[in-house]
């Protein structure tokens, strides 16, 4: 059995300001750093053989705390980045709604149909992210592996595992440093934990 522990990155300033981050490289806040330390403590007793992360610093930094507990280095995988929000990056919900009236609503109701101006589709995100996950699983038979990524990215990965429509991507909540566990038996995935943040009490 291969055990995949997928973690969302810690809090960033743009999370607090409700700005769309996408590929923008936004650092962790002090709270985000504490969240990263807390999730690392939680996973310290896991027999983690490798740690992977998006190459964006909010994910890579979070992964670094986890890796340090196991004397490992972080392998960066650009395919695990958040969806590219293009022209929306750095803008709030309200700002996007004014400039692209009616379009932002599709993000929440029918993301499967959304083409983000200057950005990606959720199909593109799912294809690149789950391809990366499949490779990681194939490279680590019968091992436990940690992967740190982003809310939207993790949502599409879970949609792929569950074989559900991408319009349900936001039905799977992902809080900062949420822990998700997928166990692969003979290549067949079973989700055993979703969005668990018991390690970090606000």
LUMTI-381657 format. One record per residue: residue in one letter; residue number from 0; x, y, z of N, C-alpha, C in turn. Coordinates in steps of 0.2 Angstrom, whole numbers. Example, Ala and Ser with C-alpha at 12.3 -4.5 7.8 and 13.67 -1.06 7.14 Angstrom:
// LUMTI-381657
+------+-----+-------+-------+-------+-------+-------+-------+-------+-------+-------+
: type : seq :   n.X :   n.Y :   n.Z :  ca.X :  ca.Y :  ca.Z :   c.X :   c.Y :   c.Z :
+------+-----+-------+-------+-------+-------+-------+-------+-------+-------+-------+
:    A :   0 :    66 :   -28 :    39 :    62 :   -22 :    39 :    66 :   -16 :    39 :
:    S :   1 :    64 :   -11 :    35 :    68 :    -5 :    36 :    64 :     0 :    39 :
+------+-----+-------+-------+-------+-------+-------+-------+-------+-------+-------+
***
This chain:
// LUMTI-381657
+------+-----+-------+-------+-------+-------+-------+-------+-------+-------+-------+
: type : seq :   n.X :   n.Y :   n.Z :  ca.X :  ca.Y :  ca.Z :   c.X :   c.Y :   c.Z :
+------+-----+-------+-------+-------+-------+-------+-------+-------+-------+-------+
:    X :   0 :     4 :    -6 :     0 :     0 :     0 :     0 :     4 :     6 :     0 :
:    X :   1 :     3 :    11 :    -4 :     6 :    17 :    -5 :     1 :    22 :    -1 :
:    X :   2 :     4 :    26 :     4 :     0 :    31 :     7 :     2 :    38 :     5 :
:    X :   3 :    -2 :    42 :     3 :    -1 :    49 :     0 :    -4 :    53 :     5 :
:    X :   4 :     0 :    58 :     8 :    -3 :    63 :    13 :    -3 :    69 :     9 :
:    X :   5 :    -8 :    72 :     7 :    -9 :    79 :     4 :   -11 :    84 :     8 :
:    X :   6 :    -7 :    89 :     8 :    -7 :    95 :    13 :    -8 :   102 :     9 :
:    X :   7 :   -13 :   106 :    11 :   -13 :   112 :     8 :    -8 :   117 :    12 :
:    X :   8 :    -5 :   122 :     8 :     0 :   126 :    11 :    -4 :   131 :    17 :
:    X :   9 :     1 :   134 :    21 :    -1 :   138 :    26 :    -4 :   145 :    24 :
:    X :  10 :    -7 :   149 :    28 :   -10 :   155 :    27 :    -5 :   160 :    24 :
:    X :  11 :    -8 :   164 :    19 :    -4 :   169 :    16 :    -8 :   176 :    17 :
:    X :  12 :    -4 :   181 :    16 :    -8 :   188 :    16 :   -13 :   188 :    11 :
:    X :  13 :   -13 :   186 :     5 :   -18 :   186 :     1 :   -24 :   182 :     2 :
:    X :  14 :   -23 :   176 :     6 :   -28 :   173 :     9 :   -32 :   177 :    14 :
:    X :  15 :   -29 :   181 :    18 :   -32 :   185 :    22 :   -36 :   191 :    19 :
:    X :  16 :   -33 :   194 :    13 :   -36 :   199 :    10 :   -41 :   197 :     4 :
:    X :  17 :   -42 :   190 :     4 :   -46 :   187 :    -1 :   -45 :   189 :    -8 :
:    X :  18 :   -38 :   189 :    -9 :   -36 :   190 :   -16 :   -34 :   183 :   -19 :
:    X :  19 :   -35 :   183 :   -26 :   -34 :   177 :   -30 :   -26 :   177 :   -31 :
:    X :  20 :   -23 :   171 :   -29 :   -16 :   170 :   -29 :   -14 :   167 :   -36 :
:    X :  21 :   -16 :   161 :   -37 :   -14 :   158 :   -43 :    -7 :   156 :   -43 :
:    X :  22 :    -3 :   158 :   -48 :     4 :   157 :   -49 :     8 :   163 :   -46 :
:    X :  23 :     5 :   168 :   -43 :     8 :   173 :   -39 :    12 :   170 :   -33 :
:    X :  24 :    18 :   172 :   -32 :    22 :   169 :   -27 :    21 :   173 :   -20 :
:    X :  25 :    16 :   171 :   -16 :    15 :   175 :   -10 :    17 :   171 :    -4 :
:    X :  26 :    21 :   175 :     0 :    24 :   172 :     6 :    19 :   170 :    12 :
:    X :  27 :    20 :   165 :    16 :    16 :   164 :    22 :    16 :   170 :    27 :
:    X :  28 :    11 :   170 :    30 :    10 :   175 :    36 :    13 :   172 :    42 :
:    X :  29 :    14 :   175 :    48 :    16 :   172 :    54 :    11 :   167 :    56 :
:    X :  30 :     5 :   168 :    55 :     0 :   162 :    56 :     1 :   156 :    52 :
:    X :  31 :     3 :   158 :    45 :     4 :   152 :    41 :    10 :   148 :    43 :
:    X :  32 :    15 :   152 :    45 :    22 :   148 :    48 :    20 :   144 :    54 :
:    X :  33 :    16 :   146 :    58 :    14 :   142 :    64 :    10 :   136 :    62 :
:    X :  34 :     5 :   137 :    57 :     2 :   132 :    54 :     6 :   126 :    51 :
:    X :  35 :    11 :   129 :    47 :    16 :   124 :    44 :    20 :   120 :    50 :
:    X :  36 :    22 :   123 :    55 :    25 :   120 :    60 :    21 :   115 :    64 :
:    X :  37 :    14 :   117 :    65 :    10 :   112 :    68 :     8 :   106 :    64 :
:    X :  38 :     8 :   107 :    57 :     6 :   101 :    53 :    12 :    97 :    53 :
:    X :  39 :    18 :   100 :    53 :    25 :    96 :    53 :    25 :    92 :    59 :
:    X :  40 :    23 :    95 :    65 :    23 :    91 :    71 :    18 :    85 :    71 :
:    X :  41 :    12 :    86 :    68 :     7 :    81 :    67 :    10 :    75 :    63 :
:    X :  42 :    14 :    77 :    58 :    16 :    71 :    54 :    23 :    68 :    55 :
:    X :  43 :    26 :    71 :    61 :    32 :    69 :    63 :    33 :    61 :    64 :
:    X :  44 :    28 :    58 :    66 :    28 :    51 :    68 :    26 :    46 :    62 :
:    X :  45 :    24 :    50 :    56 :    23 :    46 :    50 :    30 :    44 :    47 :
:    X :  46 :    30 :    38 :    44 :    36 :    35 :    41 :    36 :    38 :    34 :
:    X :  47 :    37 :    45 :    33 :    37 :    48 :    27 :    44 :    47 :    23 :
:    X :  48 :    44 :    44 :    17 :    50 :    43 :    13 :    52 :    48 :     9 :
:    X :  49 :    47 :    53 :     7 :    49 :    58 :     2 :    43 :    64 :     3 :
:    X :  50 :    46 :    70 :     2 :    41 :    76 :     2 :    41 :    79 :    -5 :
:    X :  51 :    36 :    81 :    -7 :    35 :    84 :   -14 :    31 :    91 :   -12 :
:    X :  52 :    32 :    96 :   -17 :    28 :   102 :   -16 :    28 :   106 :   -23 :
:    X :  53 :    23 :   110 :   -23 :    23 :   115 :   -28 :    29 :   119 :   -27 :
:    X :  54 :    31 :   122 :   -33 :    37 :   126 :   -32 :    36 :   133 :   -30 :
:    X :  55 :    29 :   135 :   -29 :    28 :   142 :   -26 :    29 :   142 :   -18 :
:    X :  56 :    32 :   147 :   -16 :    35 :   147 :    -9 :    30 :   145 :    -4 :
:    X :  57 :    24 :   147 :    -4 :    19 :   146 :     1 :    18 :   138 :     2 :
:    X :  58 :    19 :   134 :    -3 :    19 :   127 :    -3 :    26 :   124 :    -1 :
:    X :  59 :    31 :   127 :    -4 :    37 :   124 :    -3 :    40 :   125 :     4 :
:    X :  60 :    38 :   131 :     7 :    40 :   133 :    14 :    36 :   128 :    19 :
:    X :  61 :    30 :   127 :    17 :    26 :   123 :    22 :    29 :   116 :    21 :
:    X :  62 :    31 :   113 :    15 :    33 :   107 :    15 :    40 :   106 :    18 :
:    X :  63 :    44 :   112 :    18 :    50 :   112 :    21 :    50 :   110 :    29 :
:    X :  64 :    45 :   112 :    32 :    44 :   110 :    39 :    43 :   103 :    40 :
:    X :  65 :    39 :   100 :    36 :    37 :    93 :    36 :    44 :    89 :    34 :
:    X :  66 :    47 :    91 :    29 :    53 :    87 :    27 :    59 :    87 :    33 :
:    X :  67 :    59 :    93 :    36 :    64 :    94 :    41 :    63 :    88 :    47 :
:    X :  68 :    57 :    87 :    48 :    56 :    82 :    54 :    58 :    75 :    52 :
:    X :  69 :    60 :    74 :    45 :    62 :    67 :    43 :    68 :    67 :    39 :
:    X :  70 :    72 :    73 :    40 :    79 :    74 :    37 :    79 :    73 :    30 :
:    X :  71 :    73 :    75 :    27 :    73 :    75 :    19 :    73 :    82 :    16 :
:    X :  72 :    74 :    82 :    10 :    74 :    88 :     6 :    67 :    88 :     2 :
:    X :  73 :    65 :    94 :     0 :    58 :    94 :    -4 :    60 :    94 :   -11 :
:    X :  74 :    56 :    90 :   -14 :    56 :    89 :   -22 :    51 :    94 :   -25 :
:    X :  75 :    53 :    99 :   -28 :    48 :   104 :   -31 :    45 :   101 :   -38 :
:    X :  76 :    38 :   102 :   -38 :    35 :    99 :   -44 :    30 :   105 :   -47 :
:    X :  77 :    32 :   109 :   -52 :    28 :   114 :   -54 :    21 :   113 :   -56 :
:    X :  78 :    20 :   106 :   -58 :    14 :   104 :   -60 :     9 :   104 :   -55 :
:    X :  79 :    11 :   105 :   -48 :     7 :   105 :   -43 :     5 :   112 :   -41 :
:    X :  80 :     7 :   117 :   -45 :     5 :   124 :   -43 :    -3 :   125 :   -43 :
:    X :  81 :    -5 :   130 :   -40 :   -12 :   132 :   -40 :   -14 :   133 :   -48 :
:    X :  82 :   -21 :   134 :   -49 :   -23 :   136 :   -55 :   -21 :   143 :   -57 :
:    X :  83 :   -19 :   144 :   -63 :   -16 :   150 :   -65 :   -23 :   155 :   -66 :
:    X :  84 :   -23 :   160 :   -62 :   -29 :   164 :   -62 :   -28 :   170 :   -67 :
:    X :  85 :   -22 :   171 :   -70 :   -21 :   175 :   -75 :   -22 :   183 :   -73 :
:    X :  86 :   -27 :   186 :   -77 :   -29 :   193 :   -76 :   -32 :   194 :   -69 :
:    X :  87 :   -34 :   189 :   -66 :   -38 :   189 :   -59 :   -33 :   189 :   -54 :
:    X :  88 :   -26 :   188 :   -55 :   -22 :   187 :   -49 :   -20 :   194 :   -46 :
:    X :  89 :   -21 :   194 :   -39 :   -20 :   200 :   -35 :   -26 :   204 :   -34 :
:    X :  90 :   -32 :   202 :   -37 :   -38 :   205 :   -37 :   -43 :   202 :   -32 :
:    X :  91 :   -47 :   206 :   -29 :   -52 :   203 :   -24 :   -58 :   201 :   -28 :
:    X :  92 :   -63 :   197 :   -25 :   -69 :   195 :   -28 :   -73 :   201 :   -31 :
:    X :  93 :   -73 :   206 :   -27 :   -77 :   212 :   -29 :   -74 :   215 :   -35 :
:    X :  94 :   -67 :   216 :   -35 :   -64 :   219 :   -41 :   -65 :   215 :   -47 :
:    X :  95 :   -65 :   209 :   -47 :   -66 :   204 :   -52 :   -73 :   205 :   -55 :
:    X :  96 :   -78 :   205 :   -50 :   -85 :   206 :   -52 :   -86 :   212 :   -56 :
:    X :  97 :   -83 :   217 :   -54 :   -84 :   224 :   -58 :   -81 :   223 :   -65 :
:    X :  98 :   -75 :   221 :   -65 :   -72 :   221 :   -72 :   -74 :   215 :   -77 :
:    X :  99 :   -76 :   210 :   -74 :   -79 :   204 :   -78 :   -86 :   202 :   -75 :
:    X : 100 :   -91 :   206 :   -76 :   -97 :   205 :   -73 :  -100 :   198 :   -76 :
:    X : 101 :  -103 :   194 :   -71 :  -106 :   188 :   -73 :  -101 :   182 :   -74 :
:    X : 102 :   -95 :   184 :   -75 :   -90 :   178 :   -77 :   -87 :   175 :   -71 :
:    X : 103 :   -86 :   179 :   -65 :   -84 :   176 :   -59 :   -88 :   171 :   -56 :
:    X : 104 :   -95 :   172 :   -57 :  -100 :   167 :   -54 :   -99 :   160 :   -56 :
:    X : 105 :   -96 :   159 :   -63 :   -95 :   153 :   -65 :   -90 :   149 :   -61 :
:    X : 106 :   -85 :   153 :   -58 :   -80 :   149 :   -54 :   -83 :   145 :   -49 :
:    X : 107 :   -89 :   147 :   -46 :   -92 :   144 :   -40 :   -97 :   139 :   -43 :
:    X : 108 :  -101 :   141 :   -48 :  -107 :   137 :   -50 :  -105 :   131 :   -56 :
:    X : 109 :  -101 :   134 :   -61 :   -99 :   129 :   -66 :   -92 :   130 :   -68 :
:    X : 110 :   -87 :   128 :   -63 :   -80 :   129 :   -65 :   -78 :   125 :   -71 :
:    X : 111 :   -81 :   120 :   -72 :   -80 :   115 :   -77 :   -80 :   119 :   -84 :
:    X : 112 :   -84 :   124 :   -84 :   -85 :   128 :   -91 :   -81 :   135 :   -91 :
:    X : 113 :   -77 :   136 :   -86 :   -74 :   143 :   -85 :   -67 :   143 :   -89 :
:    X : 114 :   -66 :   148 :   -93 :   -60 :   150 :   -95 :   -58 :   156 :   -92 :
:    X : 115 :   -53 :   156 :   -88 :   -51 :   162 :   -84 :   -47 :   166 :   -89 :
:    X : 116 :   -48 :   173 :   -89 :   -45 :   177 :   -94 :   -37 :   177 :   -92 :
:    X : 117 :   -33 :   175 :   -97 :   -26 :   175 :   -97 :   -24 :   169 :   -92 :
:    X : 118 :   -28 :   165 :   -91 :   -26 :   159 :   -86 :   -28 :   152 :   -89 :
:    X : 119 :   -29 :   148 :   -84 :   -31 :   141 :   -86 :   -38 :   139 :   -85 :
:    X : 120 :   -40 :   133 :   -88 :   -46 :   130 :   -86 :   -45 :   125 :   -81 :
:    X : 121 :   -50 :   123 :   -77 :   -49 :   118 :   -72 :   -48 :   111 :   -75 :
:    X : 122 :   -49 :   110 :   -81 :   -47 :   104 :   -85 :   -40 :   103 :   -85 :
:    X : 123 :   -37 :   109 :   -87 :   -30 :   109 :   -88 :   -26 :   108 :   -81 :
:    X : 124 :   -29 :   111 :   -76 :   -26 :   110 :   -69 :   -27 :   103 :   -67 :
:    X : 125 :   -32 :   100 :   -68 :   -33 :    93 :   -66 :   -28 :    88 :   -70 :
:    X : 126 :   -28 :    90 :   -76 :   -23 :    85 :   -80 :   -16 :    86 :   -78 :
:    X : 127 :   -14 :    92 :   -77 :    -7 :    92 :   -75 :    -5 :    90 :   -68 :
:    X : 128 :   -10 :    91 :   -63 :    -9 :    90 :   -56 :   -10 :    82 :   -55 :
:    X : 129 :   -15 :    79 :   -58 :   -16 :    72 :   -57 :   -11 :    68 :   -60 :
:    X : 130 :    -8 :    70 :   -66 :    -3 :    67 :   -69 :     3 :    66 :   -65 :
:    X : 131 :     5 :    72 :   -61 :    10 :    72 :   -56 :     9 :    68 :   -51 :
:    X : 132 :     3 :    67 :   -48 :     2 :    63 :   -42 :     2 :    56 :   -44 :
:    X : 133 :     0 :    54 :   -50 :     1 :    47 :   -53 :     8 :    45 :   -53 :
:    X : 134 :    12 :    50 :   -55 :    20 :    48 :   -56 :    23 :    47 :   -49 :
:    X : 135 :    21 :    52 :   -44 :    23 :    51 :   -37 :    21 :    44 :   -34 :
:    X : 136 :    15 :    42 :   -35 :    13 :    36 :   -32 :    17 :    30 :   -36 :
:    X : 137 :    18 :    31 :   -42 :    21 :    25 :   -46 :    29 :    25 :   -43 :
:    X : 138 :    31 :    30 :   -42 :    39 :    31 :   -40 :    40 :    28 :   -32 :
:    X : 139 :    34 :    27 :   -29 :    35 :    26 :   -22 :    30 :    20 :   -19 :
:    X : 140 :    31 :    14 :   -22 :    27 :     8 :   -20 :    28 :     7 :   -13 :
:    X : 141 :    23 :     5 :   -10 :    23 :     3 :    -3 :    27 :     8 :     2 :
:    X : 142 :    26 :    15 :     0 :    29 :    20 :     5 :    24 :    25 :     6 :
:    X : 143 :    26 :    29 :    11 :    22 :    35 :    13 :    25 :    41 :    10 :
:    X : 144 :    21 :    45 :     7 :    24 :    51 :     4 :    19 :    57 :     6 :
:    X : 145 :    23 :    63 :     7 :    19 :    69 :     8 :    19 :    74 :     2 :
:    X : 146 :    14 :    77 :     1 :    13 :    82 :    -5 :    10 :    88 :    -3 :
:    X : 147 :    13 :    94 :    -4 :    10 :   100 :    -2 :     8 :   104 :    -8 :
:    X : 148 :     2 :   106 :    -8 :     0 :   110 :   -14 :    -5 :   115 :   -12 :
:    X : 149 :   -10 :   116 :   -16 :   -15 :   122 :   -16 :   -22 :   120 :   -16 :
:    X : 150 :   -26 :   124 :   -13 :   -33 :   122 :   -12 :   -37 :   120 :   -19 :
:    X : 151 :   -36 :   124 :   -24 :   -39 :   122 :   -30 :   -36 :   116 :   -33 :
:    X : 152 :   -30 :   115 :   -33 :   -26 :   110 :   -35 :   -28 :   103 :   -32 :
:    X : 153 :   -28 :   103 :   -25 :   -30 :    97 :   -21 :   -37 :    96 :   -23 :
:    X : 154 :   -42 :   101 :   -24 :   -49 :    99 :   -26 :   -49 :    95 :   -32 :
:    X : 155 :   -45 :    97 :   -37 :   -46 :    93 :   -44 :   -43 :    86 :   -43 :
:    X : 156 :   -38 :    86 :   -39 :   -35 :    79 :   -38 :   -40 :    75 :   -34 :
:    X : 157 :   -44 :    77 :   -29 :   -49 :    73 :   -26 :   -54 :    72 :   -31 :
:    X : 158 :   -56 :    76 :   -35 :   -61 :    75 :   -40 :   -59 :    69 :   -45 :
:    X : 159 :   -53 :    69 :   -46 :   -50 :    64 :   -51 :   -50 :    57 :   -47 :
:    X : 160 :   -48 :    57 :   -41 :   -48 :    51 :   -37 :   -55 :    48 :   -36 :
:    X : 161 :   -60 :    53 :   -34 :   -67 :    51 :   -33 :   -71 :    50 :   -40 :
:    X : 162 :   -68 :    52 :   -45 :   -71 :    51 :   -52 :   -78 :    55 :   -52 :
:    X : 163 :   -77 :    61 :   -49 :   -83 :    66 :   -49 :   -82 :    72 :   -54 :
:    X : 164 :   -88 :    75 :   -56 :   -87 :    81 :   -61 :   -84 :    86 :   -57 :
:    X : 165 :   -80 :    90 :   -62 :   -76 :    96 :   -59 :   -81 :   101 :   -56 :
:    X : 166 :   -87 :   101 :   -58 :   -91 :   106 :   -55 :   -92 :   105 :   -47 :
:    X : 167 :   -90 :   100 :   -45 :   -90 :    98 :   -38 :   -84 :   100 :   -34 :
:    X : 168 :   -79 :   103 :   -38 :   -72 :   105 :   -35 :   -73 :   109 :   -28 :
:    X : 169 :   -77 :   113 :   -28 :   -78 :   117 :   -22 :   -82 :   114 :   -16 :
:    X : 170 :   -85 :   108 :   -18 :   -89 :   105 :   -13 :   -84 :   101 :    -8 :
:    X : 171 :   -77 :   101 :    -9 :   -72 :    98 :    -5 :   -68 :   103 :    -2 :
:    X : 172 :   -70 :   105 :     4 :   -66 :   111 :     7 :   -59 :   109 :     9 :
:    X : 173 :   -55 :   114 :     8 :   -48 :   114 :    10 :   -46 :   120 :    14 :
:    X : 174 :   -45 :   119 :    20 :   -42 :   124 :    24 :   -35 :   124 :    24 :
:    X : 175 :   -32 :   130 :    27 :   -24 :   130 :    27 :   -21 :   125 :    31 :
:    X : 176 :   -17 :   121 :    28 :   -13 :   115 :    31 :   -18 :   110 :    32 :
:    X : 177 :   -23 :   109 :    29 :   -28 :   103 :    30 :   -24 :    97 :    27 :
:    X : 178 :   -25 :    92 :    31 :   -22 :    85 :    29 :   -27 :    81 :    26 :
:    X : 179 :   -25 :    78 :    20 :   -29 :    73 :    17 :   -25 :    67 :    16 :
:    X : 180 :   -28 :    61 :    16 :   -24 :    55 :    15 :   -28 :    50 :    10 :
:    X : 181 :   -24 :    48 :     5 :   -26 :    43 :     0 :   -22 :    37 :     1 :
:    X : 182 :   -25 :    31 :     1 :   -21 :    25 :     2 :   -22 :    21 :    -5 :
:    X : 183 :   -17 :    19 :    -8 :   -17 :    16 :   -14 :   -16 :     8 :   -13 :
:    X : 184 :   -21 :     4 :   -15 :   -20 :    -3 :   -14 :   -20 :    -6 :   -22 :
:    X : 185 :   -14 :    -9 :   -24 :   -14 :   -11 :   -31 :   -16 :    -6 :   -36 :
:    X : 186 :   -14 :     0 :   -34 :   -15 :     6 :   -39 :   -22 :     9 :   -38 :
:    X : 187 :   -26 :     6 :   -34 :   -33 :     8 :   -33 :   -34 :    13 :   -27 :
:    X : 188 :   -36 :    19 :   -28 :   -36 :    24 :   -22 :   -42 :    24 :   -18 :
:    X : 189 :   -40 :    25 :   -11 :   -46 :    25 :    -6 :   -44 :    31 :    -2 :
:    X : 190 :   -49 :    36 :    -1 :   -48 :    42 :     3 :   -50 :    40 :    10 :
:    X : 191 :   -45 :    41 :    15 :   -46 :    39 :    22 :   -47 :    45 :    26 :
:    X : 192 :   -45 :    51 :    24 :   -46 :    57 :    28 :   -46 :    63 :    23 :
:    X : 193 :   -51 :    68 :    25 :   -52 :    74 :    21 :   -51 :    80 :    26 :
:    X : 194 :   -48 :    86 :    23 :   -48 :    92 :    26 :   -47 :    92 :    34 :
:    X : 195 :   -43 :    88 :    37 :   -42 :    88 :    44 :   -37 :    93 :    46 :
:    X : 196 :   -39 :    98 :    51 :   -35 :   103 :    54 :   -35 :   103 :    61 :
:    X : 197 :   -35 :    97 :    64 :   -35 :    96 :    71 :   -29 :    98 :    74 :
:    X : 198 :   -23 :    98 :    70 :   -17 :   100 :    73 :   -16 :   107 :    74 :
:    X : 199 :   -21 :   111 :    72 :   -20 :   119 :    72 :   -26 :   122 :    75 :
:    X : 200 :   -26 :   124 :    81 :   -32 :   127 :    85 :   -31 :   134 :    84 :
:    X : 201 :   -36 :   138 :    82 :   -36 :   145 :    81 :   -37 :   148 :    88 :
+------+-----+-------+-------+-------+-------+-------+-------+-------+-------+-------+
***
